[in-house]
Amino acid sequence: MDELHNNIDNIPPRARGGVVAIGNFDGVHLGHRALVQAAKDIADKGGAPLCVLTFEPHPREFFQKGGEAFRLTLLPAKRRLLSELGVRHVVALNFDEKLAGLSADEFIEQVLVKGLGARHIVTGSDFAFGRGRSGNVATLQKASQEGRFGFTAIDPVRCDGSEVYSSTRVRALLQAGKFGDAAALLGHPWEIEAEVVHGDKRGRDLGYPTANQRVSRCLKPPYGVYAVRVMIEGETVWRRGAANFGIRPMFRIEEPIFETYIFDFAGDIYGKTMRVQPIAHLRPEMAFNGLEALKERIKQDCVDAQAVLKSTGL
């Protein structure tokens, strides 16, 4: 498992002097993975620690406070995915007024040189940093030529030789309900990871108790019913289920919520973190003429979800 570091002024010796891949890494898609692999190859060759430098909140969240949620992966999921790639040190700097106000040269000196003691930096070729995005790969290349650290810029990775792997493209696919296409760009299924919270127990009254999750900072998929699989904190198996995401047109809740009915499961998981992978969008959210009609449709949704999950081998 990786180690998380938040204080640039207190990076432990074991994480210093490493090869540092820099970026937001939202989604940890195949383009990100190519960048991390390039950094890992350099680290392995030189016997240096492999480190990822990222930012929390995402700079876009900082500059567009109150804007529409867009995150593909929050920090816990990002760490897990990076750890699977061999990253052992994740430095997640608090993106605040102070960090946003650093000039490019100050960022290089205070963060990369003094803070991390970086041996080598790896970024995408379009990377920009520093106040007003004044720094870019040319700035880092100049610092490298001055002997501050080594530097490698990775060109955009294209799928099928044309389209660039990007978080923006993944978001568009997910918002269109194209989860298979999104997974192909990510290199893994997209998932929502959040704490299971108490709801109004309406699902239990209908005979379908649900695990409810609020996902205020995450990208919102289309409202509707999904075939899903879930992994509960403390377990190592994926369970099948059917989930509804939305505002429940019959009852009109204020905040969209993910409600998952887990097949063949009756445990108490309140307060636990649960990972939910939407596999297929079964139907849009809708209102029904009474509770009996709703119950019948939920029953059919579960049948449909089981069939989809079985057909995909999940």
C-alpha positions as CSV (number, residue, x, y, z in Angstrom):
1,M,0.0,0.0,0.0
2,D,1.1,3.6,-0.6
3,E,2.0,6.2,1.9
4,L,0.1,9.5,1.9
5,H,1.9,12.8,2.5
6,N,0.1,16.2,2.9
7,N,2.8,18.5,4.3
8,I,5.4,19.5,1.8
9,D,7.6,20.8,4.6
10,N,7.7,17.4,6.3
11,I,8.3,14.8,3.6
12,P,10.1,11.8,5.1
13,P,13.5,10.9,3.8
14,R,12.2,7.6,2.3
15,A,10.0,9.7,0.0
16,R,12.6,12.3,-1.0
17,G,15.0,12.1,-3.9
18,G,12.5,10.3,-6.1
19,V,11.0,10.3,-9.5
20,V,7.9,12.5,-9.3
21,A,4.9,12.2,-11.7
22,I,2.8,15.3,-11.4
23,G,-0.9,15.7,-12.3
24,N,-4.5,15.7,-11.1
25,F,-4.9,12.0,-12.3
26,D,-8.7,12.3,-12.1
27,G,-9.9,8.9,-13.1
28,V,-6.4,7.4,-13.4
29,H,-7.2,6.6,-17.1
30,L,-4.9,4.9,-19.6
31,G,-3.1,8.2,-20.4
32,H,-2.3,8.7,-16.8
33,R,-1.2,5.1,-16.5
34,A,1.3,5.6,-19.4
35,L,2.7,8.6,-17.6
36,V,3.0,6.8,-14.3
37,Q,4.6,3.8,-16.0
38,A,7.2,6.1,-17.7
39,A,8.0,7.5,-14.2
40,K,8.2,4.0,-12.8
41,D,10.6,2.9,-15.5
42,I,12.9,5.8,-14.6
43,A,12.6,5.1,-10.9
44,D,13.3,1.4,-11.2
45,K,16.3,2.0,-13.4
46,G,17.8,4.5,-11.0
47,G,16.8,2.8,-7.8
48,A,14.7,5.8,-6.7
49,P,11.4,6.0,-4.9
50,L,8.3,6.5,-7.2
51,C,6.2,9.4,-6.1
52,V,3.0,11.0,-7.4
53,L,2.3,14.7,-6.7
54,T,-1.3,15.6,-7.0
55,F,-3.7,18.3,-5.5
56,E,-6.7,18.3,-3.2
57,P,-9.1,19.7,-3.9
58,H,-8.7,19.6,-7.7
59,P,-7.7,23.0,-8.9
60,R,-10.9,23.3,-10.9
61,E,-12.9,22.8,-7.7
62,F,-10.9,25.5,-6.0
63,F,-11.3,28.1,-8.8
64,Q,-14.9,27.2,-9.6
65,K,-16.4,26.9,-6.1
66,G,-20.0,25.9,-6.2
67,G,-19.7,24.6,-9.7
68,E,-21.1,21.3,-11.0
69,A,-19.4,18.3,-9.4
70,F,-17.1,16.6,-11.9
71,R,-14.7,14.3,-10.1
72,L,-14.2,10.8,-11.4
73,T,-12.1,9.7,-8.4
74,L,-11.8,11.2,-5.0
75,L,-8.5,10.8,-3.1
76,P,-9.1,7.3,-1.6
77,A,-9.9,5.8,-5.0
78,K,-7.1,7.7,-6.7
79,R,-4.7,6.3,-4.1
80,R,-5.9,2.8,-4.5
81,L,-5.6,2.9,-8.3
82,L,-2.1,4.5,-8.2
83,S,-1.0,1.9,-5.6
84,E,-2.0,-0.8,-8.0
85,L,0.4,0.8,-10.5
86,G,3.3,0.5,-8.1
87,V,3.2,4.0,-6.6
88,R,4.4,4.0,-3.0
89,H,4.3,7.7,-2.2
90,V,1.3,10.0,-2.9
91,V,1.8,13.6,-2.1
92,A,-1.6,15.3,-2.1
93,L,-1.0,19.0,-1.6
94,N,-3.8,21.2,-0.3
95,F,-4.7,23.4,-3.2
96,D,-5.4,26.7,-1.4
97,E,-4.8,30.4,-1.9
98,K,-1.2,30.0,-0.9
99,L,-0.4,27.2,-3.3
100,A,-2.4,28.9,-6.1
101,G,-0.4,32.1,-5.5
102,L,3.0,30.5,-6.0
103,S,4.8,31.6,-9.2
104,A,6.2,28.9,-11.4
105,D,9.7,29.5,-10.1
106,E,8.5,29.4,-6.5
107,F,6.7,26.1,-7.1
108,I,9.8,24.6,-8.5
109,E,12.0,25.8,-5.6
110,Q,9.6,25.3,-2.7
111,V,7.8,22.2,-3.8
112,L,9.9,20.2,-6.2
113,V,13.4,21.1,-5.0
114,K,13.2,21.9,-1.2
115,G,10.0,19.9,-0.4
116,L,10.5,16.7,-2.4
117,G,14.2,16.9,-3.3
118,A,13.0,15.5,-6.7
119,R,15.6,13.6,-8.8
120,H,13.4,13.5,-11.9
121,I,10.1,15.0,-12.9
122,V,7.6,13.5,-15.3
123,T,4.6,15.4,-16.6
124,G,2.3,15.4,-19.6
125,S,3.4,17.6,-22.5
126,D,0.5,20.0,-21.8
127,F,1.2,20.4,-18.1
128,A,0.9,24.0,-16.8
129,F,1.6,25.2,-13.2
130,G,2.2,28.3,-11.1
131,R,0.1,31.5,-10.7
132,G,-1.8,32.2,-13.8
133,R,-0.5,28.9,-15.3
134,S,2.7,30.8,-16.1
135,G,4.9,27.6,-16.0
136,N,4.9,24.8,-18.5
137,V,7.1,22.1,-19.8
138,A,9.6,24.6,-21.2
139,T,10.0,26.0,-17.7
140,L,10.7,22.6,-16.3
141,Q,13.0,21.8,-19.2
142,K,15.0,25.0,-18.4
143,A,15.2,24.0,-14.7
144,S,16.4,20.5,-15.8
145,Q,19.1,22.1,-18.0
146,E,20.3,24.1,-15.0
147,G,20.8,20.8,-13.1
148,R,17.9,21.1,-10.7
149,F,16.4,17.7,-11.7
150,G,15.9,15.5,-14.7
151,F,12.7,16.1,-16.7
152,T,10.6,14.0,-19.1
153,A,7.5,15.2,-20.9
154,I,5.0,12.5,-22.1
155,D,3.1,13.2,-25.2
156,P,-0.7,12.6,-25.1
157,V,-1.6,8.9,-25.5
158,R,-4.1,8.1,-28.2
159,C,-6.5,5.3,-28.4
160,D,-6.7,3.6,-31.8
161,G,-4.1,6.2,-32.9
162,S,-6.6,9.0,-32.9
163,E,-8.6,10.1,-29.9
164,V,-6.6,11.2,-26.9
165,Y,-7.3,9.6,-23.5
166,S,-8.7,12.3,-21.3
167,S,-10.7,12.8,-18.2
168,T,-13.0,15.1,-20.1
169,R,-13.8,12.4,-22.6
170,V,-14.4,9.9,-19.9
171,R,-16.8,12.3,-18.1
172,A,-18.8,12.8,-21.4
173,L,-19.2,9.0,-21.8
174,L,-20.3,8.4,-18.3
175,Q,-22.9,11.2,-18.5
176,A,-24.2,9.6,-21.6
177,G,-24.5,6.3,-19.7
178,K,-21.8,4.6,-21.8
179,F,-20.0,2.8,-19.0
180,G,-18.4,0.2,-21.2
181,D,-16.8,2.8,-23.4
182,A,-15.7,4.8,-20.4
183,A,-14.1,1.7,-18.8
184,A,-12.2,1.1,-22.1
185,L,-10.6,4.6,-21.7
186,L,-10.0,4.3,-18.0
187,G,-8.5,0.8,-18.1
188,H,-10.9,-0.2,-15.3
189,P,-14.6,0.2,-14.5
190,W,-15.7,3.5,-13.1
191,E,-17.0,3.5,-9.6
192,I,-18.5,5.6,-6.9
193,E,-17.0,5.2,-3.5
194,A,-18.8,6.7,-0.4
195,E,-20.0,6.0,3.1
196,V,-23.3,4.2,3.5
197,V,-25.7,6.5,5.3
198,H,-29.1,6.2,6.9
199,G,-32.1,7.0,4.7
200,D,-35.8,7.0,5.3
201,K,-36.1,3.2,5.2
202,R,-38.7,3.5,2.4
203,G,-36.9,0.7,0.4
204,R,-37.1,-1.6,3.4
205,D,-40.8,-0.9,3.7
206,L,-41.2,-2.0,0.0
207,G,-39.2,-5.2,0.6
208,Y,-36.0,-3.9,-1.0
209,P,-33.7,-2.4,1.7
210,T,-31.1,-0.2,0.1
211,A,-27.6,1.0,1.0
212,N,-27.7,4.8,0.5
213,Q,-24.8,7.0,-0.5
214,R,-24.4,10.7,-1.0
215,V,-22.1,11.6,-3.8
216,S,-22.0,15.4,-3.7
217,R,-18.4,15.8,-5.1
218,C,-18.6,13.1,-7.7
219,L,-19.6,13.2,-11.3
220,K,-23.3,12.5,-11.6
221,P,-24.4,9.8,-14.0
222,P,-27.8,10.0,-15.6
223,Y,-30.7,9.5,-13.2
224,G,-32.2,6.1,-13.4
225,V,-31.8,2.4,-12.5
226,Y,-28.6,0.5,-12.9
227,A,-27.2,-3.0,-12.8
228,V,-24.3,-2.7,-10.4
229,R,-21.7,-4.6,-8.5
230,V,-20.5,-3.5,-5.1
231,M,-17.6,-4.1,-2.7
232,I,-18.2,-3.4,1.0
233,E,-15.4,-2.2,3.2
234,G,-13.8,-5.1,4.9
235,E,-14.7,-7.6,2.2
236,T,-12.8,-8.7,-0.9
237,V,-15.7,-10.0,-3.0
238,W,-17.9,-8.2,-5.5
239,R,-21.6,-8.5,-4.9
240,R,-24.3,-8.0,-7.4
241,G,-27.1,-5.5,-7.1
242,A,-29.6,-3.0,-8.6
243,A,-29.3,0.7,-7.9
244,N,-31.3,3.8,-8.4
245,F,-29.7,7.2,-8.7
246,G,-31.8,10.3,-8.6
247,I,-34.4,12.3,-6.7
248,R,-37.2,9.7,-6.5
249,P,-40.0,11.4,-8.6
250,M,-42.7,9.9,-6.4
251,F,-41.2,11.3,-3.2
252,R,-39.1,14.2,-4.3
253,I,-36.0,14.2,-2.2
254,E,-33.8,17.3,-2.4
255,E,-30.4,15.8,-3.0
256,P,-29.7,13.0,-5.5
257,I,-28.7,9.8,-3.8
258,F,-27.4,6.4,-4.8
259,E,-29.7,3.7,-3.4
260,T,-28.4,0.1,-4.0
261,Y,-30.3,-3.1,-3.3
262,I,-27.7,-5.8,-2.8
263,F,-28.9,-9.2,-3.9
264,D,-28.8,-12.0,-1.3
265,F,-27.4,-9.7,1.4
266,A,-28.8,-8.6,4.8
267,G,-25.8,-7.2,6.8
268,D,-25.7,-3.9,8.7
269,I,-23.2,-1.7,6.8
270,Y,-24.1,1.8,8.0
271,G,-21.0,3.9,8.3
272,K,-18.9,1.6,6.1
273,T,-17.4,2.7,2.8
274,M,-18.9,0.9,-0.3
275,R,-17.6,0.9,-3.8
276,V,-20.3,0.8,-6.5
277,Q,-19.6,0.0,-10.2
278,P,-22.5,0.9,-12.5
279,I,-22.3,-1.7,-15.2
280,A,-25.4,-0.8,-17.3
281,H,-28.1,1.8,-17.3
282,L,-31.4,-0.1,-17.3
283,R,-34.0,2.6,-17.5
284,P,-34.6,6.3,-16.6
285,E,-36.0,7.3,-13.3
286,M,-39.8,7.6,-13.3
287,A,-42.9,8.0,-11.2
288,F,-45.5,5.3,-10.7
289,N,-49.2,5.2,-10.0
290,G,-48.9,3.9,-6.4
291,L,-46.6,1.8,-4.3
292,E,-47.8,-1.6,-5.8
293,A,-46.8,-0.5,-9.3
294,L,-43.5,0.7,-7.9
295,K,-42.8,-2.6,-6.2
296,E,-43.6,-4.6,-9.3
297,R,-41.2,-2.4,-11.3
298,I,-38.4,-2.8,-8.7
299,K,-38.9,-6.6,-8.9
300,Q,-38.5,-6.5,-12.7
301,D,-35.5,-4.2,-12.4
302,C,-33.8,-6.8,-10.2
303,V,-34.5,-9.5,-12.8
304,D,-33.1,-7.3,-15.5
305,A,-30.0,-6.4,-13.5
306,Q,-29.3,-10.0,-12.7
307,A,-29.6,-10.9,-16.4
308,V,-27.2,-8.1,-17.5
309,L,-24.7,-9.0,-14.8
310,K,-24.8,-12.7,-15.7
311,S,-24.4,-11.9,-19.5
312,T,-21.3,-9.8,-18.8
313,G,-19.8,-12.5,-16.6
314,L,-19.8,-10.2,-13.5
